[in-house]
Amino acid sequence: MAGENERYPLLRVRTDRIEENGRRLVADCAAHGVVPWGVSKGISAFAEAACSFEAAGIETIADSRVANMRKMREGGVRAKFALIRVPMYSELNEAAEFCDYVLVSDVGVTAGLARVCEEKRKKISAVVMFDMGDLREGFWYENAAEAARELAPLDGEFLRVAGVGANFSCASGVLPSEKNLSALVDCGRALEAELGRPLDIYSGGGT
């Protein structure tokens, strides 16, 4: 029988199972030098589940909505947050406030985010997305050197160009392969050459 505050349909979530699965995933990834982000966009900012991510050892929670990050933070989540899409100009202030990582694939947006972060004295890390053929988002991989030249001047005290990433098996069904992942590494190397330092992140998305 439903309690006074329960309404049907009712979904019961086993947060202990989420934590157990998360611990196994973190351990398996660590064995291969990989650090996973826990994607929360499918749980509608359900803070209890996000806290299970944290308890499992996942240090960064990724979402496609800044509003979800706000809700999770208010719900007691203390992990770092990553915005896994390019922010709109209208939400740069919120992105700077709540995000630790932001995916970028537009020079103008990146420059705007850098300005906002400097104004707020808020440090943020940018992951530069390259389109490896899936046609979802990103600088075209064959133009990596040009993108690197445009983005490197934006790297500074408050916006740090932290890495590169790509999407596979999304919009056009391009599968990850040794060839296109090697091309992504080449994009990162071009960015490193312009920055004069190594990148922290090389992300193959859900690869």
N, C-alpha and C positions, 0 to 999 in steps of 0.2 A: 504494500500500500504506500502511495506517495506521501512524503512528508508535507508539512504545511507550505514550505517554500519550493517544492519540487513541481515541475510541470512536464508533461509528456509531449513529444518523445524526449527521453532522457538518455544522455550519453555518459557512461561511466568510464573514466580514464584511469588506467593503471600506471600511475606515475613511477611506481617502483620498477615496472618493466621497462619504461622509457630510460630510467637511470641505468638499469642493468645492461640494456642493449647499447646505450651510449658509452659505458665503460669499456665494453668489448670493442666497439668501433674505434674509440680513442687509442686503445692498446694496439689494435691491428694496424692503424695508421702510423703510430709512433714507430713500429717495427720497420716501416719503410720510409721514415723521415718525413711523413706527411702530418700536417696539423689541420684537422677538420673544423669547419664552421658548422654550427647547428642552425639549419634553416627553419624559421618559425612562421613563415607566411601561410602555411597550411593549418595552423592551429589558432588563428584569429587572436593573437596576443594573449593566449591562455597562460597566465603567469605561472601557474603551478607546474605546467609542463616545461616551461622555459627554465624554471628553477631545477627541474630534474636534469635538464641539459647541463646546467652549472655543476650540479652534484656529481655528474658523470665525468667531469673534467674538461668539458667544452668551454673554452674561454671567450669565444666570440659567437654571438647569435646574429644571424643574418635575416633580414626581412626586406620586403619591397615597399613597405609603408612606414613613414616616420611616425604616424599616429600610433601604430602598433608598438613602436619602441617606447613612446611616451607612456602608453598603457602598461607595458611590461615593467618599466622603471617604477611607475607608481605602485605596481603590484609586488615590488620587492626584488626584482631581478637586478643583479649588480654586474653582470657580464658586460663585456664590450659589445657594441652594436655596429653592424655593417649594413649599409644600404646597398642592396644588390641590384640596383638599376641606376641610371643617370638621373640625378635630381632635376626637377624643373626650376627655372629661375625663381618662381614664386615661393619655393620652399627651401631656398639656400640657407636662410636664417635658422629654420628648424633643423635642417640637416647638420649645420655646424654645431647646434646645441646638443643634439642627441647622438650623433654618429661618431664613431671612432675611425671607421673606414667607409669610403664611398667609391663606387665604381664610376669611372669617367670615360667618355668617348667623344667629348666635344671640347675644343680649346676654350671657347667662350664661357661655357659653364664652369670649367675648371678655373679659369681666371676669376670669375665672379665668386666662386667658393673660396678661393685664396684671399680675396679682398674681405669677404665677410669674416673669415676665420681670423684675419689680422685685426679687424675692428673689434671682434669679441675676445681677442687674445686666447683663442681656442685652437689647440693643435688637432689636426686630422690627417689621416693617411689616405692617399688616393691610389686606387688600383686601376691602371690604364687598360681598357678593354680593346682587344684586337679581333676583327672579324676574320676568321680562318676559312670562310666559305659557307657558314650556316646562314648568313644574311640576317642575323638578329640585331646585333649592335656592335659598334667598335670601329676603330680606325682600320682601314683595309691593310692587311698584313704586308702587302707589297710596298706600301708607303710608310713603313715603320720608321725609316730614317728621317723622313720629313716630319712625321708626328713627333718624334723624339726631339727634333730641333725646336718645335713650337712649344712643347710642354716643359722642357728642361728649365727655361727661365722662370717658370711658375713655382718651381721647387724652392722651398724656403723654410723659415723657422716655424711657420704655422701650418702650411700645407706641404706635406712631404710626399713626394712621388715614391710609393713604397713597393710597387710591383706591377706585374702584367697579368692579364687573365683573358679567357676566351670561353665562348659557349659552344657546345656541341650537342647534336641530337635534339635541337629545339625547334627553330623555325623551318629549316629546310632539311633536317634529318642527316646532316653531315656527321659522320661518326669520327670519334677520335682515333688517330693512327700515329704510328711512329713519325710519319712524314709531316703531318700538320702540327703535332706537338713539338717537333724539332723546329718547325718554322716559328712557332710561338716563342721558343727559347731564343731564336735569332732576333725576334722583335725586342725581347728583353735585353739582349746584348747591345742592340742599337741604342736603347734608352740608357743603359749603363755607361756607354761610351760618351754620351752627351752629359750625363750627370757627374761622371768621374768617380762613381762609387758603385758597389754591387747593390742589387735590389734585394728586398727581404722576401718577396712573394712571387711565386710562379704558380698560377692557378689554372688548372684545366677544367674548372667548373665542376660538373658532376661526373667527370671522366672516371 
